[in-house]
């Protein structure tokens, strides 16, 4: 049976496990399952795993690894240990958590200045965009760019919209944007080029909390439309 992954060297102290060259929930589940297995069953010299959309970078300290007879290099030995764990991985790729995080969003107006443009580009009304955007559960594929920023995939093609040609210098914390077939939430005020269609009052990055980020990779979320009054009330609570 052919392997569902490929191993590549990353310098002299890391291995890249590549599962695919496209993004999907199945591939994400493979990445998540293998990351969890390595964290539960680390090998001697293992340092950390860095998961991405379609791959995992596995870092190790080759000074702490004693290469057994039969292996030409430490890299070859590490690859063999990774392959053993891959073959032993029996996690259910279709397993999906029953709980979906609720993300209240105030769409349009000062909270979503690009909502009308997204609607215009897709030959829809702003209300249609809101209905479609909030009409399904989404998987968080990764956290990055800024502390707690969720990269969320699976946006329907009906509302897919390319990034702005000219990025904004300041995007308010909580802003919900679209870039291609992805959607995301800016956790802090930062520059950015995503099409901003709304804003959530939830604090995604909380430096004093443990964990400091509200959302995590592998979690499912659903956007829920709210009015400006509820936005302001929830914002006061989350501060």
N, C-alpha and C positions, 0 to 999 in steps of 0.2 A: 504493500500500500504506500502511495506517495506521501511525502511529508507535507503538512499544511503550513510550513514555515521554512525560512532560510536563515542561516547564521552567517554573519559577516564580522570581521575584526574591526574594532574601533581603536586604533593605536595599539599599544602594547599592554593595555590594562582594562579593556572593555570589549564586550561582545554585543552586537545588535541582533536581536531576534525579530525578523521581519515576517509578519503574518500575511500581508497583502499590500497592494498598491492602491487600494480604494477604501473608502470609509463605509462601514456598515455596522449595525448592531451586533451581528455575529462576530465580526472581527474585534470589535471593542470588548465583547465578552471574553474572547480568547486572551486578549491583552490583560484584562483585569484578573482573570483566573490564574494566569501564569505569574503575574506580579504577586498575588496573594500567596501562591504556593512557595515562591522563592523567599518571601518574607517570613513564612512559617518554617521553611526548611532550608535555611541558608547553608552554603557549602563553605569550607575553610578558605578564608581569604576574601569572601564576599563582602562588598562594601554597601552597595545600594542598587535599587532598580529605578529607572526613570521611564515610566510609560508615556506613550504618545498615542496618536490616533490609530496607527497601524503597526506599531513596533514597541519593543522594550530595549532600552540600553542597560546592560548589566555590567556594573563596574566591580573590579576586584583588585586586590593587592597581590601581584604575582610573587612578591618577596615572601609571602606567608603560605604559598602553595608549594607543596612537595610533589613534584611530578612523578607518578609511578612508572615503572618499567612498561614499555609498550607504547608510550606516547612521545612523539618527537619534541613537542613544545607544550608549555603551560597552557597556551591558547587551545590546543587540541584537547587537553585534559578537561579544561573548563567547558568546552563544547560538549564533551561526552556527558558531563554532569548535568548540563542543561537539557540534553536530549533525554536522559533518564527521567527527569522531572516532567518533561513534555509528554512522554509516553505514559507516565503514571497519572497524568491529570485527567480525572474523570468527571469534572464539574459539568453540570447541566448548562449548556450554552443558551438554552431557552428560558432559564430561570429568570424571573423578573420580580422585583420587590412589589409587594401589594400596596405599599404606601407611596403616594405621589405628593411631592412638596407643592404647596399652594403658593403661587407668586402673584399677589395683587398688583395690577398695573393700571395707571391712569393714562389712557391713550390720547394722542393728539394735543392740539393747542400748545401751550408753553412747555408741556411735558413731552410732547412728541412732535417736534417741528417738521419732521420729514414724512409724517403719515400721509399727507395729501400727495406728495411726490411719489411715494411708493404706490399709492392707489392709481395715480395717473399713468405711471410707467407700465402698470399691469392691467390697465383698462378696467379698473374696479372702482367702487366707491370706498371712502375711508371706513365706513361701517363694515363693508365686505372684508377689508383687510383685517380689521379687529376680530371679526367673527372667525375668519380662517386661522389667524395667528393664535387665538385662544381656544381653538376647537379640538385640540389633541394633546396627548402627553408627549413630552420630549425627553430624550436621553442626553445627559451631560457627558460628553466624550472626554473632556479634559478641563483642567483648571490652569490658567496661565495668563500671560501678557501683563496683568496687574494682579495684586493679591486678591484671590477669590473670584476672578473673572471666569464665568462658566462658558465654555465653547459648546453650544447646543446645536445638534444636527437634526435633520429631518424636516426642515421648513418645506411646506408644499410649494411646488413649482409655480403655483398660481400667484404667490406673493414674493417669489425670489427676486431680489434686486441687488445690483452691484453696488459696491462702496461708492461714496461720494468722490468726485474728481478732486475736490479740494477738502482735505480733512479740517475739522474744527480744532482750534487750539485748546478749547475748554469744553468738556462734556460733563454735566453734573453727575454726581454719584447716583446710582440707581437707574440710569438711563438704559432703556431696552432698545437694542438695535438689530438691524438685519444686514448681512453681508453675504450675497449669493444665496445659498440654501442653508446658511447658518443663522442663528439668532444668539444673542448674548446680552449680558447685563454688566454695565460698567460699575464696579464696586466702589471706586473712588473717582474724584474729579481728575480727568486726564485728557490729553489730546486724543483724537480718534476720527476715523473716517467712515464708520458704520452709519447706515441710515437710521436715525433715531425716531421711533414711532410711539414711544411711551416712556413712563418712568415708574419704578416701584418704590414704595416708602421703606421697604425692608433694608436693613444694614447688612450687606453681604460680607464686609470685612470689619471684624471686631477685634482690634489688636489685644484687648485685655481679656478676651474670652479664650476658652479651650474646648474645641479647636477655634482658631481665630477666623475661620471662614464658615459662612452659613451653609454653603453647598459643597458637594464633593463629586468627583468623577464617578460615573456609574449610577448616579442617582437620576430618578425621573422627576420632572417638574411639569406643572400646567399653569399657564398664565390665566389670570381671572380679571376681567375688566372691572374697574371701579370708577366712581366719580371723584371729582376734585375734593369734595368734603371728606370722603372716607380716606383719601390719600393723606390729607393734612392730619387727620386724627390718628391714623396708623403711624405716620412719621413721628409724631410726638411721642408715641408709645415706644418706638424702636430706638429713639435717641439715647 
